[in-house]
Amino acid sequence: MTRSGDAARGWLLPVLGFVSILVLWHAVVVLLQVPEFVAPTPLAALRTLGDRWPLLLQNFWPTAVEALAGFLLGNTLAVLTAVVFVHSRLVERAYFPVAVFFNTIPVLALAPILVLIFGLGMLPKIVIAAVICYFPTLVNMIRGLEAVGRPELELMRVLNASRLEIFWRLRVPRSLPFLFAALRIASTTCVVGAIVGEWIGANNGLGALIIQATFNYQSPLLYATLFVSSGLALLFFGAVVALEKRVLRWS
């Protein structure tokens, strides 16, 4: 099979899977006569998606900015922390358990605290998205930076390589697959973090729109908002995958 045929098949199977879920959803709602305010049909949700697109787009941008900023902030801090931990075992033993402790705090419990500290603007949503991204990237980056064999380290030392040269020429290339595995996860969870932050206190954003649609029993609008939220997460995920292919090919 040609490469173009493989690519077409790679796209066709997910599309068929998605369509089959929509058909099953429609059949269940119609056959069980589920009221629309409980669960609309996929056609009703898609029709609302088109009719209320200006409203959805208006709330899309705040969530996208918060998620992207949280993604960049959380992953940058995680990478920097991992670098410090790898080069100082004392610091790692002292502060890695602290990172584990904060990761055990439920996001829904942490969100009100951050809103009280930072107010109702975009900042607490960005911080929540960053917190969700931080720990998986930290763990994967530590593992990636340490995925270096002893013979390789000995060879670099025999060649009189400095710690900086060992880091850039050996540790960083070995850590890239681990880093991008974490970034794939963070690309979707950052959207979740931004939306959770908007649930606690926000006048706009997809999270605020979800709350409004839920309390007003606007089920088609609720499902349309969920479609847009999923689309945003898939957009981030696709961007990370595209960047991963370029960086790994270059490295």
C-alpha positions as CSV (number, residue, x, y, z in Angstrom):
1,M,0.0,0.0,0.0
2,T,1.3,3.5,-0.9
3,R,2.1,6.1,1.7
4,S,-0.9,8.2,0.5
5,G,-3.1,5.1,0.9
6,D,-1.8,4.6,4.5
7,A,-2.5,8.2,5.3
8,A,-6.0,8.0,4.0
9,R,-6.6,4.9,5.9
10,G,-5.2,6.5,9.1
11,W,-7.8,9.3,8.7
12,L,-10.6,7.1,7.6
13,L,-10.7,4.8,10.6
14,P,-11.0,7.6,13.3
15,V,-13.7,9.3,11.2
16,L,-15.7,6.1,10.9
17,G,-15.3,5.5,14.7
18,F,-16.5,9.0,15.4
19,V,-19.5,8.7,13.1
20,S,-20.4,5.3,14.6
21,I,-20.5,6.9,18.0
22,L,-22.8,9.7,16.7
23,V,-25.1,7.1,15.1
24,L,-25.3,5.1,18.3
25,W,-26.0,8.3,20.3
26,H,-28.8,9.3,17.9
27,A,-30.3,5.9,18.1
28,V,-30.3,5.7,21.9
29,V,-31.9,9.2,22.2
30,V,-34.6,8.5,19.6
31,L,-35.5,4.9,20.7
32,L,-35.6,5.7,24.4
33,Q,-37.4,9.1,23.7
34,V,-35.0,11.0,25.9
35,P,-36.2,14.6,26.4
36,E,-34.1,17.2,24.6
37,F,-33.3,19.1,27.9
38,V,-31.6,15.9,29.1
39,A,-29.8,14.8,26.0
40,P,-30.3,16.2,22.5
41,T,-29.7,14.3,19.3
42,P,-26.3,14.9,17.6
43,L,-28.2,16.7,14.8
44,A,-29.7,19.1,17.4
45,A,-26.3,19.7,18.9
46,L,-24.7,20.3,15.5
47,R,-27.6,22.6,14.5
48,T,-27.1,24.6,17.7
49,L,-23.3,24.7,16.9
50,G,-24.1,26.5,13.7
51,D,-26.8,28.7,15.0
52,R,-24.9,29.9,18.1
53,W,-21.5,30.0,16.5
54,P,-20.9,33.7,17.2
55,L,-21.6,33.2,20.9
56,L,-19.4,30.0,21.0
57,L,-16.6,31.8,19.2
58,Q,-16.8,34.8,21.6
59,N,-16.3,32.4,24.5
60,F,-13.7,30.3,22.7
61,W,-11.0,32.9,22.7
62,P,-10.7,33.5,26.4
63,T,-10.4,29.8,27.1
64,A,-7.9,29.3,24.3
65,V,-5.7,32.1,25.7
66,E,-5.9,30.8,29.2
67,A,-5.2,27.2,28.2
68,L,-2.2,28.2,25.9
69,A,-0.7,30.5,28.6
70,G,-1.1,27.8,31.2
71,F,0.4,25.2,28.9
72,L,3.5,27.3,28.2
73,L,3.9,28.4,31.9
74,G,3.4,24.9,33.4
75,N,5.6,23.0,31.0
76,T,8.4,25.7,31.1
77,L,8.5,25.5,34.9
78,A,8.4,21.7,34.8
79,V,11.4,21.5,32.4
80,L,13.4,24.0,34.5
81,T,12.6,22.1,37.7
82,A,13.6,18.8,36.1
83,V,16.9,20.3,35.0
84,V,17.6,21.5,38.6
85,F,16.6,18.1,40.1
86,V,18.8,16.1,37.7
87,H,21.9,18.3,38.5
88,S,21.2,18.4,42.3
89,R,20.1,15.2,44.0
90,L,19.8,17.1,47.3
91,V,17.3,19.5,45.9
92,E,15.4,16.7,44.3
93,R,15.1,14.7,47.5
94,A,14.0,17.9,49.3
95,Y,11.4,19.2,46.8
96,F,10.2,16.3,44.7
97,P,7.9,15.1,47.5
98,V,6.5,18.6,47.7
99,A,5.6,18.4,44.0
100,V,4.0,15.1,44.6
101,F,2.0,16.5,47.5
102,F,0.6,19.4,45.5
103,N,-0.3,17.0,42.7
104,T,-2.5,15.1,45.1
105,I,-4.7,18.1,45.7
106,P,-7.9,17.9,43.6
107,V,-8.2,20.7,41.0
108,L,-11.7,21.5,42.1
109,A,-10.4,22.1,45.6
110,L,-7.4,24.1,44.4
111,A,-9.4,26.3,42.0
112,P,-11.4,28.3,44.7
113,I,-8.1,29.0,46.6
114,L,-6.4,30.4,43.5
115,V,-9.5,32.5,42.6
116,L,-9.4,34.0,46.1
117,I,-5.7,34.8,45.8
118,F,-5.6,36.1,42.2
119,G,-9.2,37.4,41.7
120,L,-11.7,36.6,39.0
121,G,-9.5,37.6,36.0
122,M,-7.6,35.3,33.6
123,L,-4.6,34.8,35.9
124,P,-6.2,32.1,38.2
125,K,-7.4,30.1,35.1
126,I,-3.9,30.3,33.7
127,V,-2.4,29.1,37.0
128,I,-4.8,26.2,37.2
129,A,-4.0,25.1,33.7
130,A,-0.3,25.4,34.5
131,V,-0.7,23.3,37.7
132,I,-2.4,20.5,35.7
133,C,0.4,20.5,33.1
134,Y,3.3,20.7,35.6
135,F,3.6,17.3,37.3
136,P,3.3,14.9,34.3
137,T,5.9,17.0,32.4
138,L,8.2,17.1,35.5
139,V,8.2,13.3,35.9
140,N,8.7,12.6,32.2
141,M,11.4,15.2,31.9
142,I,13.3,13.8,34.9
143,R,13.1,10.4,33.5
144,G,14.2,11.6,30.0
145,L,17.2,13.5,31.3
146,E,18.3,10.5,33.3
147,A,17.8,8.1,30.3
148,V,21.5,8.1,29.6
149,G,23.7,5.0,29.9
150,R,26.8,4.9,32.1
151,P,29.1,4.0,29.2
152,E,27.9,7.2,27.3
153,L,28.6,9.4,30.4
154,E,32.0,7.8,30.8
155,L,32.8,8.4,27.2
156,M,31.8,12.1,27.4
157,R,34.0,12.5,30.5
158,V,37.0,10.8,28.8
159,L,36.5,13.4,26.0
160,N,36.7,16.1,28.7
161,A,33.1,17.2,28.0
162,S,31.8,19.8,30.5
163,R,28.5,19.3,32.4
164,L,27.0,21.8,30.0
165,E,28.1,19.9,26.9
166,I,26.9,16.6,28.4
167,F,23.6,18.3,29.1
168,W,23.0,19.7,25.6
169,R,24.7,17.0,23.5
170,L,23.5,13.9,25.4
171,R,20.8,14.5,28.0
172,V,18.6,16.9,26.0
173,P,18.4,14.7,22.8
174,R,17.6,11.6,25.0
175,S,14.9,13.5,26.9
176,L,12.9,14.8,23.8
177,P,10.7,11.7,23.3
178,F,9.8,11.7,27.0
179,L,9.1,15.5,26.9
180,F,6.8,15.3,23.9
181,A,4.9,12.3,25.5
182,A,4.2,14.6,28.4
183,L,3.3,17.6,26.1
184,R,0.7,15.4,24.3
185,I,-1.0,14.9,27.7
186,A,-0.6,18.5,28.7
187,S,-2.0,19.8,25.4
188,T,-5.5,18.4,26.4
189,T,-5.4,18.8,30.2
190,C,-4.5,22.5,29.9
191,V,-8.0,23.0,28.3
192,V,-9.6,21.1,31.1
193,G,-7.7,23.3,33.7
194,A,-8.9,26.5,32.0
195,I,-12.5,25.3,31.9
196,V,-12.4,24.2,35.5
197,G,-11.1,27.6,36.5
198,E,-13.9,29.3,34.6
199,W,-16.5,27.2,36.5
200,I,-15.4,28.8,39.8
201,G,-15.8,32.4,38.7
202,A,-15.9,33.8,35.2
203,N,-18.2,35.9,33.0
204,N,-17.0,34.5,29.7
205,G,-15.2,31.5,28.4
206,L,-16.3,28.0,27.5
207,G,-16.4,26.9,31.1
208,A,-18.8,29.8,32.0
209,L,-20.9,29.0,29.0
210,I,-21.2,25.3,30.1
211,I,-22.4,26.4,33.5
212,Q,-24.9,28.9,32.0
213,A,-26.3,26.3,29.6
214,T,-26.5,23.6,32.4
215,F,-28.5,25.8,34.8
216,N,-30.8,27.1,32.0
217,Y,-31.5,23.6,30.7
218,Q,-30.1,24.5,27.3
219,S,-28.9,21.0,26.5
220,P,-28.1,21.5,22.8
221,L,-26.0,24.6,23.7
222,L,-24.2,22.6,26.4
223,Y,-23.3,19.8,24.0
224,A,-22.3,22.3,21.3
225,T,-19.9,23.9,23.8
226,L,-18.5,20.5,24.6
227,F,-17.8,20.0,20.9
228,V,-16.0,23.3,20.8
229,S,-14.0,22.5,23.9
230,S,-12.9,19.1,22.4
231,G,-12.0,20.9,19.2
232,L,-9.7,23.3,21.1
233,A,-8.0,20.4,22.8
234,L,-7.6,18.5,19.5
235,L,-6.1,21.7,18.0
236,F,-3.5,21.9,20.7
237,F,-2.8,18.1,20.5
238,G,-2.3,18.3,16.7
239,A,0.1,21.3,17.1
240,V,2.2,19.3,19.6
241,V,2.3,16.3,17.3
242,A,3.4,18.4,14.3
243,L,6.1,20.1,16.4
244,E,7.2,16.7,17.7
245,K,7.7,15.4,14.2
246,R,9.8,18.4,13.2
247,V,11.9,18.5,16.3
248,L,12.6,14.7,16.5
249,R,13.5,14.6,12.8
250,W,15.9,17.5,13.3
251,S,17.5,16.1,16.4
